[in-house]
Amino acid sequence: MAESNIPFIQRAEKHLGRTAMVTANGSFTYDQLLEASSKTASRLLSGQKDLAGRRVAFLTPRGFDYPAIQWGIWRAGGIAVPLCEVHPPAELHHTISDCEASIVIGHSDFAEVLAPVAERNKIPFLLSEQLFAAGNQGLPHVGSERPALMLYTSGTTGKPKGVVLTHANLEAQITSLIEAWEWHQEDRILHVLPLHHTHGIVNVLCCALWAGAACHMLPRFDVTVVWQAFVEGKINLFMAVPTIYFKLIEAFRKSSPDQQKIMSQACKGLRLMVSGSAALPATAFQEWKAITGHELLERYGMTEIGMALSNPLRGRRRPGHVGMPLPGVEVRLVDDKGEPAASGSSGEIEVRGTSVFKEYWKRPGETKAAFRGQWFKTGDVAVIEDGSYRILGRQSTDIVKTGGYKVSALEIEEVLRTHPLVAEVAVVGKKDPQWGERVCAAVVLKVDATLSQDALRKWGKEMLAPYKVPSMVIFVKDLPRNPMGKVVKATVRNLF
C-alpha cells in the first residue's frame, strides 16, 4: 500500500494503544482512528487512485466520527470542508455550492437537512455511518504543499468565503502552538467549541491529536458538565471563548459557598486555560483569576493565519494584551501608507510565515488584495506596549474616526463595562455630518438593574474624557450574537 506522508498519520502511528478521543459514545484509541480513516479514504476513492484536491463537505455530531472523516478525506487526497451543525439550509447550500464539493458526507442526525441540499447541488450524499464498513485499498501519496482544509469565514463584509489551508500551513500552525503551550501526550483537553472554526479544529482537536494527547469531546457546551469535568479532574487543559467563561462565572456565583470551594480547588489541577476568538474583558480576566487562580492566556489569530500572537505560557499575562509572535510567525505593524509604524504608535497587524493560508477559494482578486508582498494584511489594529501587543480592534468596525480622532471601540467598551450596573456593551461608529462618525454604545444591564440612558451617558462622558470621545449615543438593548456567542457589530449598527 502506497501510504501518504501526512504528518498526522505518521504521528498517530507512534501512539498506538493510547486513547485519542473520549466521547459520549465511549473512548477510542489512535489505532481505531487510523483504521476508521483508512476505510473512509478507501470508500471515498472507490477504486480511484487519488481525489486530487476535490472538495468533500461533511457534517457529523461532535465525536470520533469527525477526525476519522477529516483524516480519511486527507488520506484520499481530498480537501476537507467542515460544515456547521447550526447553519440553516441556505448557508449549507452556499458552502457546498461555493466550494464545488464532489461529495457530501452527513451523519443520519443531519441527513434530513443535508441530503436535500446535496440533491439540489446534484452531489452524491453519503451517510457517515456507512464509511467505516468499507474495505481498504491503496492510498495515494499526499504532499505537504497540497490543500487540506477549507474553512469559511464569518462573512462580515459579504457572503462567507473559503480559506484554503495546505498541509504545510496546518503543520506550521499546530507545531507553533505545540511548542509555545508545551503540549505533550499526557495532556487531556475538554473540547466544547464548534468544529467549523480554527479555534475548535486547530487549537484544540488538531493540537491534541498531534501531541498524542486525549481529547474529551462534549456533544455540546453544558456549563454544569464542564464544571463537573473540572471537579472530577478528568482534564488538565481547557480552551474557550469569553462567552463560555461568562457562563462558567455565572454558574460559580450561583453555587453554595462549600461547592465554590470545591470548584476553585479543582481548577488548580489544570495546567492551562486559554481564551480567544473575541476580546476578553479585563473584568472577566480578574474574576476568573479570583475564582480559579488561573490567569487566562489570551492569544490572537484568525482563519487565514491560525494563531499569530500569544501571551506566554510561563510569564506575565496582562489583561487586554495578546502577547508576542508565536514561534515561526513574523508580525509587524504598519501605518496607513503601509510603512512600519513608528515606535509606540498603533498600526495594522501584518503577518508572514508558513502558517499563512494559500488563497481564498475562487477569489484571486481578493487573495491578491489581502497581501502586501508576502505579508498578509489582517485588518486589525494594535499597539505594542511594554513588549506586548494590545488589539485596538478591526479597522472596519472598531476604529471610530470622530471629531478628528481615531478612537478604539474596544477601549470604550472596557471603560463602560466597569459601570457596576453594566453587564455587557458593544460600541460602533455611525456616520455623522458633524463628527464624521458618532460613537454609539449598545448596553446590556445586569439582571434586575435599572439605569437611564441619560445617567449612563453622563457617567460615560466623565470616564471617557481621556479617550477624546466628543459625542456618544447610548442605547440599552440586548445584543445580537453569532453561534459562537460573539456580538455581531454589523447588526448592532442597525440599532441606532
N, C-alpha and C positions, 0 to 999 in steps of 0.2 A: 504493500500500500504506500503510495506517494503521500507522505504526511506534510502538512503545511509547517511553516516555521513561525506560526502565530505565537507570540510570546506567552499568551495566556495558557495555551495548550502545553507548551514546554514546561511552564512553571507548575501547572496543575499536576503534571506527571511526577513532580518531586514531592507532592503532598498526598500521595495515595494513602487511603485509610483514614485520613483526617476529616473532621466534619467541615463541610463548606457552607451549608445552609441549615438553619433551624427555622421551621415554618409551622403554620397551623396544621399542616399535614404530616409533620414529623421532621426528623433530621435526615440530611443527605450528605454523602461523602463526595470528595473530589473524584473518586472512581466513578460514582454514579453520574456526576456531571459530565465527565468525559464520554462515558458511554451514551448518555442521552443526546449530547450534542453531536456525536458521530452519527447516530441514527437519524437525527434531524437533518444533518447535512446530506446524508445519503438519500433521504426522502425528497429533499428539495432538488437534488440533482437528477434523480430518477433516470440514471443512465448517461446523463450529460457529463462532460469532463469538468466543467467549470461554469459557475454562474456569471463569471466575467464582469462583476460590478453591477449586476442587475439588482434593483431595489426590492427588498422584502419587508413589507409593513406587518407589524404584529402587535397583538393586544392580548395579554394574559393577566390573571389575578396576580397579586404580589406573592411571589414564592419561587420554588425551584424551577418551574417552567420558564420563567423569564430568562435567567442566564443560560439555561440549556438551549433555548431557541436562539438567543443572541449569539452564543458561541457557534451553534450549528450553522447559522447564516454566514458567519465569518469563515468557518471551515469549508463551506461550499463555494467561497469566493464571492459572496454577495455583500450588499450594503444593508445593514440593519436599520430599519426606520421604526422606532418605538412609537406607539400611539398612546393617547391619553384616555384613561378609562372614564373620565367625566365629560369628555367632549361630546357635544351633540352630533348627529349625523352630518350636518352641514360642514362642521370643522373637520370631521374624519374624512369626508369627501375631498375637502381641499387638500389635505395632506397626502392622501392616497393618489389623487389625480396629479397633483403638482410634482410629486417625486417619481411619477410614472412607474408605480410598483408593478412588478411582474407577477407577484403572488401576495395574497393577504392571508395571514395566519391569525386565527382567533380562537380563544377558549370558548367552550359551549356557553359559559356565563354571558358572553358578549355576542354570540352568534346572531341573535335576533336583531341587534342593531348593526352589526358589522357585515353580515352576509349580503343584505340588500345594497350596501354601499359598494361592495366588491362587484356585485352583479351589475350595478349601474355603470361601473367603470369597465365592465367586461374583463374582469380579472379573476383568475381561479381563487377560490376560497378553500382553505384547509383548516380543519379542526386541529387544534394543538394536541389534543389527546391522541390523535392518530399518528403523530410524528415519531413517538418513541417506540412504536411497534415495528418500525421499518428494519430492514436488514442493513448490513454495512457494505459499502463499496469503496473503491479507491477514491481518495480525496485529493484535490489539487494543491499545488504549492502556492501559497499566498504571500507575496512580498510586503514589506513594511510600507512601501510607497503607495499601495492600493487603498482606495477609500474603504472605510469600515463602518462608519456610523453617520447617519443624517438626523440631526436634531432640528426641530422647528422653533424659531424664535417666537417671542410673545406677540410680535406684530404691532407694537405701539404706534408705528407710523404707517401702517398699512397691513395687508394680509401677511401672515407669518411666512417666512422664507426658510428654506432648508440650508443648514450649515453643515458642510461636508468635512468630516474629520477622517484622516487616514490612520492606519495602524500605527504609524510613526508618531502622529500627533497624540494619539491616546497614550502610547507608551511614555512620551515625554511628560504629559500631564500627570500620569499616575506616579511615575518614578520620582518626580519632583516632590509630590506630597508624601510619598513613602519615606523619602529622606528627611524632609522638613518636620514631619509629625511622628517620625520614628515608628512606623507601622512594623509589626512583627507577627509571626504565626500564632502566637498565643493570644492575640487580641480577639475580643468578642464585641462586635458593634451591633447596636439596636438600630434597625432601619425602619423609619416611619415616613420617608419622603417620597414624592412622586417619582415614577420611573420613566419619565419622558424629558427630564431636565438634567443638566450636567451635575447638579448637586447630588441628586439621588443615584444617578448612574455611575459617574466617575468617582466623585469624592468618597462615596460610601461603598457601593457594591463592587466596583472595579478595583478600588484600592484594597478592600478586604480580600477578594479572591486572588489578587496578585501576590499579596503577602502570605497567602496560605492560612489566613485567619478564618473565623467563623462569623457569618452574617446572620443575625437573628432578625428575621423579617416579619413584621406585623402585617396582617391583612389590611389594616387601616390605622390611622392615628387614633389612639384612645388614651386620654390623659390618665385614667385610672390604671390601665395596663402598663403604661410607661413608668409611672411611679412604682408600681409593683415590681417591675423588672429591676429598677434601681435597688429597691429594698431587698429583693431576693439575691442580689449580687450576680445576676446572670451575665452582665455585660461590664466592660470597662471603657467603652468609647460611646460617645453619643454626638450626633450632629443634627441640627435642626434650624428652622427659620425663626425669626423673632416671634412670630405669632404663636408658635408652639411653646416657646418659653413663657410667653404671657399666660397661656392656659395652664402651664405647669405651676407657675407662681400663684395663679388664682386658686388652683386646687390645694396648694400648700396652705394658703391663708385660711381656707375653709376647714382644714383638718384640726383635730384636737391638739392641745399642747404636747401630750405624750406621743401622738402619732408624728407630729412635726419633728420631735427629737429623733425618732427612728428614721424619718425621711432624710433629715440633714446628715445624720451619721452615715447612712447608706451611700450617699453621694461621694463620700471620701474614698470609696473603693474604686471610683472611676479615675482613670489617668488623664483623660482629656475630654472636654466638652467644647464644641465648635458652634458658632452661629454665623449664618450667611444668607445670601440671596436678597437681603434687604438690610438697610441700616438698623443697627441695634441701638435703641435709646439708651443714653447713659444711665437713666434711672433704672432700667431693666438690668443693665450690667451690674450696678451696685446692689440691687435687691437680690439677684441670683447669687452674687458673691456672699451676701449676708446669710442666705438660706443654706448654701451648699459648700461654701469655702472655695468654689471654683471661679476664677476669672475667665469668662467665656472668651475663647480665641476667635477673634473676628478676622476674616480674610476677604479678599476682593478677587472677583473673576467674572467671566461671562461665557456664554455658549461658544463664542468664536475663539476663545483663548484658553479655556479651562481656568485654573487659578493662576493669578499673576503675583499677588501680594499676600503676605500673611504676617500676623503677629507671631512672635517667637513661641516655640513650644516651651523653652526654658528662658525666662527673662521677663521683663516688664511688658505688660499688656495695658494699653491705655484706652479707655472707653472713647469711642468715636474715631479711633485710628485703626488702620488695616495693615500696619507694619511695613515691611520692606520686600523687595523682589524675592521670589522663591528661587531655589536652585535651578539653573538653566534658563531663567527668564530674564530678559532685559526690559527695563521700564524707563521711560523718560517723560518729562512734562514739556509741552511746547505752548508758545503763545498763539495769538490769533493769526500770526503770519507764518506759523509753522516752524519758528525758530525756538531753540531751547529757552525755556522760561528762566527769567532772572532768579537768582537765589532768594528764597523767601516769598516769591510770587506764585500765584496759582497758575495752572495751565492744564491743557487737555492731556490725559494719560494716553501714551502710545506704547505698544508692546511689540517686541520682536523675539522670535525663538522658534524652535521645532514644535512647540505646543500650539502655535497659531494655526488656525484652520486652513484648509486648502482653498475653498471657494464657497460662494453662495450658489446653490444649485440653479442652473439655467439663467443666471443673472450676471453675465460677465461685466456689464457696466457698473452694477452696484459693487461687485467684487473689486474692480479697479479703483472705484471712488473711495473704498474703505481703507485703502493703503496709501502711505506716503513712502514710496520706495518699498523697503521690506518691513516698515513699521505699520502695524495695524492701529487705526485711529478709533479709540474706544467710544468717544463722545462723552466721556466722563471727565469732570474737572476735579482737580485735587491740589493740595498744597503739602509741602514737606515741612514738618515741624519736629525739631529735635530728632532728626533722622527717621521719622515715621510718617508715612503718607496718611493724610486725612481727606476723605472724599467730601467734596462740596456739593456734588450732585451731577445730574445729567445736564449737558449743555442745552438740550431741547426742552427740558421740563423743570429743572431745579435751579437754574441760574436766572434770576429775575433782574432785568435791566430797568431800574426805576429811579427817576429823578437824577439821572447821570451816574448812578452807582450800579455795580454788579453785586447783587445780594444772593446769598445761598439760602434756598428754601429749606434745606436740611438744618442749617443753623437756627433759623427762625423756629422751626418745628421743635428743636431741642429746648429753646427758651420757653415757648408756650406750654410745653409738656411739663414744665416744672410747677405750673399752677396747681395747687392742691386739689382742685375740682376737675381737672382735665385728665381724661383717660388716654386720648389719642388725638392727633392732629395731622392734617395734610395741608401743605402750603403750595400754591401755584401762582403764576403770574397771568394776569389778564390784560389785554391791550387797553390802553387808556390814553385819550388825547392830551391830557395834562402831564402825566408822569411817564409816558412811554409804555410802561406796564405798571399795573397796580398790584400790590401784594394782597393775596386773598387766602384766608385760612379757614378751612373746614374743620370743626372741632367736635369731638365726641366727649361728652361729660361722663364722669363716673356715675355708677348706679345710684339713683335717688338724689343726685346733685342738682342744684338749681343755680344758674348763673346767666345773667343777661348778656347779650352781645355788647351793649354799651360798657358794662362793667369790665368785661374781659378786654375790650378794645382799649379802655383807659389804662388798665394794668399793663397790657402788652406794649403800649406806647412808651411807657416809662422803662420797662425792662429791655426793650429793643432799641433804645436810644443809641447805644454804641454801634449798632449794625446798620445805621443810615437808612432806616425804613421811613420814608416820608409820609406814607399813607397806607392804611390797611383796612380791608373789609373782613369781617368775621361772620361766619355762618355756622350755627350749631346744627349739626346734621350727622346721621350715620354715614359711614364712608363706604363707597363701592370697592369691592375686592375681587382679585382673580382667584383661581382654585388653590394657589399657594398661600392665600391669606394676605397677599401683598396689596396695598392700596393702589388702585388704578388712577393715576393722576390725570390722565386724559379725560376720564369720566368725571373727576372732581371738578374740572373746569366748567362743566355743564351746570353745576350747582349755582354758579354766580351769573 
